[in-house]
């Protein structure tokens, strides 16, 4: 079963499940609705909890909506599980944004958490609700702190939910990419297949529950080098370096890349898809199906 509110401007897109549409049931519901969740969590063995508002800019413009979606919704689901399915296993999608601007690199799980925006604070709270319910009520839960995740089936209608997908759209459309800052900011990336593997591995391992783990990429790349790789794969394109808009500069985290040693040693996960390979697959997908995403 897939539960999605299909709120406009978020990521819900029925074409995403086209290859498996006859094998899954889609329930259009809002995770904040406690009465719906009380019913929907019944008899489920696993819940892959990816419900959330992920735009950092939107969280600053409307912090109350971010609070509702990233905190109240998590409590709604956890309370429903406490009442109607205490045996479920929950794999929660956390974020590296919880760490804020790094004190040191690479960032491991012992790094202090000091988010730079409302979204990071609420995502941190959402994660710890899961850890709390694991520890107090025995509802098995684990959090994966995702980095920049990319690949097919992203939301590409606007640029508020991640820059990489938006860069892909701009290049295919023949638009110039604008990189904020100096272009030397370092990031790491996960292709969607690697991220999905992490969720499955964490859900299948009893030792994961009650813990949180960083994901991490196969390589670390500056934004300028990333765009140059993308232009090469696309076969055309251009970019310019421009100053940060004031609203984005205040919440920018600078360089960031994760240390994923903990999940590698404890659960056996590591990324397998190189950045170039993942980007090649990404461009191929959107060039073929751009009518469903652009």
C-alpha positions in Angstrom: 0.0 0.0 0.0 1.1 3.5 -0.8 -0.3 6.4 1.2 0.1 9.9 -0.3 -1.9 13.1 0.2 -1.1 14.2 -3.4 -0.8 17.8 -2.2 0.0 20.2 -5.1 3.7 21.3 -5.3 4.9 18.2 -3.4 6.2 15.0 -5.0 3.1 12.8 -5.6 2.9 11.7 -9.2 0.8 8.7 -10.3 3.1 8.1 -13.2 5.8 7.1 -10.8 4.1 3.8 -10.1 3.1 3.1 -13.7 5.2 0.0 -14.0 3.6 -1.5 -10.9 0.2 0.1 -10.8 -1.6 -3.2 -10.9 0.4 -4.6 -7.9 -0.1 -1.8 -5.4 -3.0 0.0 -3.7 -2.9 3.8 -3.5 -4.7 5.4 -0.5 -5.0 9.2 -0.9 -4.8 10.3 2.7 -2.9 12.8 4.8 -0.6 11.4 7.5 -1.7 14.2 9.8 -5.2 12.7 9.9 -5.1 10.6 13.0 -8.4 8.7 12.2 -7.0 7.7 8.8 -3.7 6.5 10.2 -5.4 4.5 12.9 -6.9 2.3 10.1 -4.0 2.4 7.6 -1.3 1.1 10.0 -3.3 -2.0 10.9 -1.7 -5.4 10.0 1.3 -3.8 8.3 4.7 -5.5 8.8 6.8 -2.5 7.7 6.3 1.2 7.2 8.7 3.1 5.0 8.1 6.5 6.3 9.0 9.1 3.7 6.1 11.5 4.5 7.4 15.0 4.9 7.9 18.6 3.7 11.5 18.8 2.4 11.9 22.4 1.1 14.2 24.5 3.2 13.0 27.7 1.7 9.3 26.8 2.2 10.0 25.9 5.8 11.2 29.4 6.4 8.4 31.1 4.6 5.7 29.0 6.3 7.1 27.3 9.4 3.7 26.3 10.7 3.0 24.0 7.7 6.5 22.5 8.1 5.8 21.9 11.7 2.5 20.2 10.9 3.9 17.9 8.2 7.3 17.0 9.8 6.3 16.8 13.4 2.5 16.4 14.0 2.3 13.9 11.1 5.0 11.7 12.7 3.3 11.7 16.0 0.0 10.9 14.3 1.5 7.8 12.7 3.4 6.7 15.8 0.4 7.1 18.0 -1.6 5.0 15.5 1.0 2.3 15.6 1.1 2.4 19.4 -2.7 1.8 19.5 -3.2 -0.5 16.5 0.1 -2.1 15.5 2.9 -2.2 18.0 4.7 -5.0 16.1 5.3 -2.9 13.0 8.9 -2.0 11.9 9.3 1.7 10.8 12.1 3.0 8.6 12.2 6.8 8.7 13.7 9.1 6.2 15.8 11.6 8.1 18.2 14.2 6.6 21.7 15.4 6.7 20.1 18.9 7.1 19.7 18.0 10.8 23.4 18.6 11.3 23.4 22.2 9.9 26.8 23.8 9.0 29.5 21.2 9.7 32.0 21.6 12.5 34.2 19.0 10.9 34.2 16.8 7.8 33.3 14.2 7.0 30.2 14.4 9.3 29.6 11.3 11.4 26.7 10.4 13.7 28.6 11.9 16.7 28.6 15.3 15.1 26.5 17.9 17.0 23.1 18.7 15.5 22.5 22.4 15.0 20.1 23.0 12.1 20.2 26.2 10.1 16.5 26.2 9.1 13.1 25.3 10.4 13.0 22.2 8.2 16.2 20.8 9.8 14.8 21.4 13.3 11.4 19.7 12.5 13.1 16.8 10.7 15.3 16.3 13.8 12.2 16.2 16.0 10.5 13.8 13.7 13.5 11.4 13.9 13.6 11.6 17.7 9.9 10.9 18.0 10.7 7.6 16.3 13.6 6.8 18.5 11.6 7.7 21.6 8.7 5.4 20.6 11.2 2.7 19.9 12.8 3.1 23.4 9.6 3.7 25.4 6.9 1.7 23.6 8.9 -0.9 21.8 7.7 0.2 18.3 10.8 -0.8 16.3 12.1 2.3 14.4 15.3 3.3 12.7 16.2 6.6 11.0 18.4 7.0 7.9 19.9 10.5 7.5 19.7 11.0 3.7 22.1 13.1 1.7 21.3 14.5 -1.7 19.2 11.8 -3.3 18.7 11.9 -7.1 17.5 9.8 -10.0 14.2 9.0 -11.8 10.8 10.1 -10.4 11.9 13.4 -8.7 9.6 16.4 -8.5 10.9 18.8 -11.2 8.1 21.3 -11.5 9.9 23.8 -9.3 13.4 24.3 -7.7 12.4 24.3 -4.0 13.0 20.6 -3.3 16.6 20.0 -4.3 18.9 21.6 -6.8 20.2 18.5 -8.7 16.9 17.5 -10.3 16.3 21.2 -11.2 19.7 21.3 -12.9 18.7 18.2 -15.0 15.5 19.9 -16.1 17.3 23.2 -17.0 19.9 21.4 -19.1 17.4 19.4 -21.0 15.3 22.5 -21.6 18.4 24.4 -22.8 18.4 26.9 -19.9 21.5 28.3 -18.2 22.2 26.9 -14.7 22.9 29.5 -12.1 25.2 28.2 -9.3 25.0 30.2 -6.0 28.3 31.2 -4.2 31.6 30.3 -5.8 30.7 26.8 -7.1 33.3 25.2 -4.9 30.8 23.9 -2.3 31.4 20.1 -1.8 28.6 17.6 -1.7 28.0 13.9 -1.9 25.1 12.2 -3.6 23.1 9.0 -3.6 21.5 7.5 -6.6 17.9 6.4 -5.8 18.7 2.6 -6.1 21.4 2.9 -3.4 19.0 4.8 -1.1 16.3 2.2 -1.6 18.8 -0.6 -0.8 19.6 1.2 2.5 15.9 1.3 3.5 15.5 -2.4 2.7 18.7 -3.4 4.6 17.8 -1.3 7.6 14.3 -2.8 7.7 15.6 -6.3 7.5 18.1 -6.0 10.3 16.9 -6.2 13.9 20.1 -4.5 15.1 19.2 -1.3 13.3 16.2 -0.4 15.4 16.6 2.4 17.9 19.5 3.7 15.8 20.1 6.4 13.2 22.6 6.1 10.3 24.2 8.4 7.8 24.0 7.6 4.2 26.9 8.8 2.0 28.0 8.9 -1.6 30.7 7.1 -3.7 32.5 10.4 -4.2 32.7 14.0 -3.2 32.2 16.7 -5.8 32.0 20.5 -6.0 28.9 21.9 -7.5 30.8 23.4 -10.4 32.4 20.0 -11.2 29.0 18.4 -10.8 27.4 20.7 -13.4 30.3 20.2 -15.8 29.7 16.4 -15.6 26.0 16.9 -16.2 26.7 19.2 -19.3 29.0 16.5 -20.7 26.4 13.8 -20.3 23.6 16.0 -21.7 25.7 17.0 -24.7 25.1 20.7 -24.3 24.5 23.4 -21.6 26.0 26.3 -19.8 26.2 27.7 -16.3 27.2 30.9 -14.5 28.3 31.6 -10.9 26.2 34.2 -9.1 26.0 35.5 -5.5 23.7 33.8 -3.1 20.2 35.4 -2.7 20.1 36.8 0.8 17.3 34.4 2.0 19.4 31.3 0.9 22.7 32.6 2.1 21.5 32.7 5.7 20.6 29.0 5.7 23.4 27.7 3.4 25.6 25.0 5.1 28.7 25.3 3.0 30.7 22.1 2.3 29.0 18.9 3.5 29.7 15.2 3.0 28.9 12.3 5.2 30.8 9.5 6.9 28.8 6.3 6.4 31.2 4.0 8.3 28.5 3.2 10.9 25.9 1.8 8.5 28.6 0.0 6.5 30.1 -1.7 9.5 26.8 -2.5 11.3 24.4 -3.3 8.5 26.7 -3.9 5.5 25.4 -1.0 3.3 27.5 1.1 1.0 26.7 3.0 -2.2 27.4 1.2 -5.4 26.3 3.6 -8.2 29.0 6.1 -9.3 27.9 9.7 -9.8 28.4 9.6 -13.6 26.6 6.3 -13.9 23.7 7.6 -11.9 23.5 10.9 -13.8 23.5 9.1 -17.1 20.5 7.0 -16.0 18.8 10.1 -14.7 19.1 12.1 -18.0 18.0 9.0 -20.0 14.8 8.7 -17.9 13.8 12.4 -18.0 14.5 12.8 -21.7 12.2 9.8 -22.3 9.4 10.8 -19.9 9.8 14.6 -19.5 6.2 15.1 -20.3 5.2 13.6 -17.0 7.6 15.7 -14.9 8.5 19.1 -16.5 
